[in-house]
């Protein structure tokens, strides 16, 4: 987990361990790939973290769930990422609840 406040790792039941590091997205991804031993690596986080990984070109597949809320709240995901959709196949699927699932898959 990217953080500016390094702290000890947390081991969860079932074998998952969370490591807290202060690093660039590229460094964090490289360490995660090493820890995964060839398995897929998933990036999770808020808009700021996702923006950093997208801007660095480190995302191959992105799933964004858009929940209808009153505009003007929260952090904006797409700020500074003009034309980020270039190089991705984009698909949007709406559900009856109003949630829209948008997936970006690197072409």
ChimeraX attribute file (.defattr): number of C-alpha atoms within 10 A of each C-alpha:
attribute: neighborCount
match mode: 1-to-1
recipient: residues
	/A:1	16
	/A:2	15
	/A:3	11
	/A:4	10
	/A:5	8
	/A:6	12
	/A:7	11
	/A:8	9
	/A:9	12
	/A:10	10
	/A:11	11
	/A:12	9
	/A:13	6
	/A:14	6
	/A:15	7
	/A:16	9
	/A:17	12
	/A:18	12
	/A:19	16
	/A:20	17
	/A:21	18
	/A:22	14
	/A:23	14
	/A:24	13
	/A:25	20
	/A:26	14
	/A:27	12
	/A:28	18
	/A:29	18
	/A:30	13
	/A:31	14
	/A:32	19
	/A:33	15
	/A:34	12
	/A:35	12
	/A:36	11
	/A:37	9
	/A:38	9
	/A:39	10
	/A:40	8
	/A:41	14
	/A:42	11
	/A:43	17
	/A:44	9
	/A:45	10
	/A:46	11
	/A:47	14
	/A:48	13
	/A:49	14
	/A:50	19
	/A:51	20
	/A:52	17
	/A:53	17
	/A:54	16
	/A:55	14
	/A:56	12
	/A:57	13
	/A:58	14
	/A:59	19
	/A:60	12
	/A:61	15
	/A:62	17
	/A:63	13
	/A:64	12
	/A:65	14
	/A:66	12
	/A:67	11
	/A:68	10
	/A:69	8
	/A:70	7
	/A:71	6
	/A:72	7
	/A:73	7
	/A:74	9
	/A:75	10
	/A:76	12
	/A:77	14
	/A:78	14
	/A:79	10
	/A:80	11
	/A:81	12
	/A:82	9
	/A:83	8
	/A:84	14
	/A:85	12
	/A:86	11
	/A:87	12
	/A:88	16
	/A:89	12
	/A:90	16
	/A:91	11
	/A:92	12
	/A:93	10
	/A:94	12
	/A:95	8
	/A:96	6
	/A:97	8
	/A:98	10
	/A:99	13
	/A:100	16
	/A:101	15
	/A:102	15
	/A:103	17
	/A:104	20
	/A:105	15
	/A:106	15
	/A:107	10
